[in-house]
């Protein structure tokens, strides 16, 4: 009985510590400001897939001329993907369709992009989309920016 209580107590303690570390990581990412919730789908097929597969929920952070994307359910302090402003081409925007509505946040807008020849999609709120497009267009003089 004592062994069972010790094991259960240890498991509960590990879960609490794990949740605390998730929260602490999120606070560290948001400390410098310029963060927004952003789901990402990498290497999107040309014909488009609205099945809801491939989306990963994350947090994006502006860092100079880059957007750093971090998975939410990770302990890593380094970004999973880095998108350079000069390499992003916006191909269009759309609302979630089909099963995507279940895979994404309720107010999400999907932005189809090309980054160094790779097709990707970013899903974010309308306010975050406005800020992202303004950030893209605010490139320093001499840099090309392709916003459709």
HELIX and SHEET records of a PDB file:
HELIX    1   1 UNK A    2  UNK A   30  1                                  29    
HELIX    2   2 UNK A   85  UNK A   87  5                                   3    
HELIX    3   3 UNK A  100  UNK A  103  1                                   4    
HELIX    4   4 UNK A  126  UNK A  137  1                                  12    
SHEET    1   A 4 UNK A  35  UNK A  37  0                                        
SHEET    2   A 4 UNK A  58  UNK A  63 -1                                        
SHEET    3   A 4 UNK A  66  UNK A  71 -1                                        
SHEET    4   A 4 UNK A  81  UNK A  84 -1                                        
SHEET    1   B 4 UNK A  39  UNK A  42  0                                        
SHEET    2   B 4 UNK A 118  UNK A 124 -1                                        
SHEET    3   B 4 UNK A 109  UNK A 115 -1                                        
SHEET    4   B 4 UNK A  88  UNK A  95 -1                                        
END                                                                             
